[in-house]
Amino acid sequence: MITLIQLEYIVAVEKFKNFVKASEACFVTQPTLSMQIKKLEEDLGVVIFDRTKKPVIPTEVGRKIIEQGKLVLHHSRRISEIIEVFHQRISGKMRIGIIPTLAPYLLPRFAGNFKKKYPEVQFSIREMITEKIAEDLLNDKLDAGIFVTPYHDSRFKEWPIFYEEMKIYASADHRLINKTEILIKDVETPEIWLLSDGHCFRDQVINLCSIPENAESDLPFEFEGGSLDTLMKIIDKEGGFTLLPEIAVMDLPDSKQHQIRSFDNYKPLREVSLIFSRNFAKDRLIKLLFKEVQSCVPEFMHNKDRGSIVEWREG
């Protein structure tokens, strides 16, 4: 008979690609873990791992067994949540991934409050790009992610939290600051500063401004980074402009507010969502987290109809 412990062991080996590291993660000795996996292989009459390869990799049938094992483990964890709900306890582990263009501005608004409200929840947060969050969600390294949608992947559920406007941030003496009316075509220039590849906000800006993939830059130097604050400081010093998400400019000092402008003919929005695997078992925690994050932004940002969502990823 297949046991949950055996499933945990094979999932761990697939994750770490090493029997010793997997045993350490499962808090058992390596011989114990190896023996249980060997017993499972004998009971099933198949080889789950190719031990001749370094690192260890699953066989073709082993890969299918592991994927099914992940589903079984997901559903088994649901039992613990049912018991916690029955006893009116809010506890458990929540591992969250959040993108760099949201983390500095959104986390201070909700993370501390969430932990104070639910002190028994083990709450951990990692800042990472969207594709890495998605990968770790599927590999059960994260429980939920906060990033920009639509993501167009049926393996995930997306719960839109809020909709933020994409605004213009320009140097104090830039032509856009004193312009009476700013249209989308006014920002289709080579003097726009962008984040590096891999950031969804960069892709949104490129899509919105119709910037050719290999367009020549008219900037004093090439910058590759993921910090919007760094972009703002560069613009203040070197000139030029960029687009910023609304939440990044909300708390700027009054002395900076004149450097922020909106488009007059169009209101581009980015949809920020809570994302989790369709097999996610912690329904109660995910609902509480969603409510906490949504409550930390102004209510007008909950309205999808106040503008048009800019896609960044093809469906």
C-alpha positions, 0 to 999 in steps of 0.5 A: 500500500502506498503511504503519504510518507512515501509520497512525501519522500519521492516529491522531496527527491524530485525537488532536491534531485538528491537523496541526502538533501531530500532526507534532511528536508524530511527530517529522516536519515538517508537510509530510511528515505531510500529504503521507503522509496525502494519499497514503493518501487518494489510494491509498484513494480516500477523504477521511479528514479534513475539513480545512475544520473547526477543529479538524480532524475525521475524516470518517465513513469516516475514523473507521472507518479510524482505528479499524482503524488503531489495532488494526493498530498495537496488534498491530504493537507485539506484535512488539517484545514478542516480540523482547524476550521472546526476548532475555530483556529487560524494557523498554518504556514503561508509562503508568499512570493511577490514581484519587485515592483509591488513588494516595497510599496505593498508589503508595508501596508499589509504584512505586519497587520496580517501577522498581528491579526493571525499570530499562529500563522507562519508567514514568510515572504519572498521577493521574486520575478513572476515566472519564478513565482509561478514555477515555485507555486507548481513545485510547492515551494510557495503557497501563493503569489502576488503579481500582475495578471492576466497570466493566462495559465489554466494551472492557476487561479487568479483573484484580482485584488486591485487595479492601479493606474500606470502613471508618468514620472519625469525629471523636474525640467522635462517637457512632459511636466508642463505639457497641457495634454499628454497622449500615449503617442507622447511617450513613444520615444527612445528617452524612456527608462525601463526595467530589465528583462524579466519584469512584467511591468517592463513588458506592460510599458513596451506594449502600451508605448508600442516600443519596438523590441530592438529600438535604439535608446536615447539615454546617457547609459544602459541600465538593467535593474528591477528597482523603480526607486532606482529608476526615479533617482536616475531620472532626477539626476540624468533626465528622461522619464518612465512609467510607474505603477500607481502604488509606487507614487502614492507615498512620494513627498509633496515635493515630488508630486509635480513630476507625476502626470497621467494620460489625458486620452487613456487610463492604462491599468495593471491588474494585481492578483493573488495567484495560487495553484488550482490544487491549493488546499488552504482555502481559509488562509488564502481568503483571509490574505486576499481580504487583508491585502485588498483592504490596505489599498484605497477603495477606488483601486478596487474598481476595474472599470476606471480604466483599461487593463494593459496585457503583458503576457500573451494568452 
